Every structure is written in C-alpha cells, then in structure tokens.
Amino acid sequence: QLSYSNDGDGWYDNKDSDVRVWNSGKTGGAQWSGSIIGVADYGNNPDSNNVILKLESGGPRDLFVGFNRAKGINKDNVEASNEVTVIEAGRDGLGYSQSFLKANLKEGESYTISNWQGSGEE
C-alpha cells in the first residue's frame, strides 16, 4: 500500500520536498520536469528533491510516481530495483487504500495514460 499524510503523521515529515502534487489539467501532452529520489535517500537529500510525485487524476484514484532505489532499506528489492514506479491508489493518497503497480520503468521507457481526467487525451 502507498499512502502519505498531509498532516505530517504519515511516512514523511511533510516537507515541500517529500511529495510534489501536480495537476496537469486536461490538456494532453503536459509534462512535469524535476528530480525524485528513492526512499532510501530520504535522510540524505541536500537538494530537497521530491520523494514522490502525485499526479492528480481528477477522480477518486490518483497516480504516484517514485524511484525504487535499491540501497539501504530497499537493497533487497525483488521487483523494480532502481526503476521508476507508477502506482495507482485511492482515497486521494490521504489514507490506506489498495494500490496497484501500473508500471515500472527503466531509463528511456515511458507510461501513457489513456483518457486522462476524462479528456479523451493521453
């Protein structure tokens, strides 16, 4: 399960660098540019890079993008080591919810979402 708390009671301290919420709007082709770090690097983040990018879907289930860095507490990953993960979860990410791994991406790969925010766009 993937969840975080906006009130600081969740996985992270609710610093601006923890979770970046991004609403691309309904226009296709929108892009976010930035850096994310793995949870194993959370305590060593002098550049204040994001840990999670939350993509607002406009519905009850949002997408969360993270980097599954295989070191420290994640050194024994069995899936998606050193890959970007795309996870779908409900409850706006504000509580426990069943989550689904939608994609794990290696460098140069992409994941396309059809009919983003009901727009008919990708």
Secondary structure, 3 states (H helix, E strand, C coil): CCCCCCCCCCCCCCCCCCEEEECCCCCCCCCCCCCECEHHHCCCCCCCCECEEEECCCCCEEEEEEECCCCHHHCCCCCCCCCEEEEEEEHHHCCCCCEEEEEEECCCCCCCCCCHHHCCCC
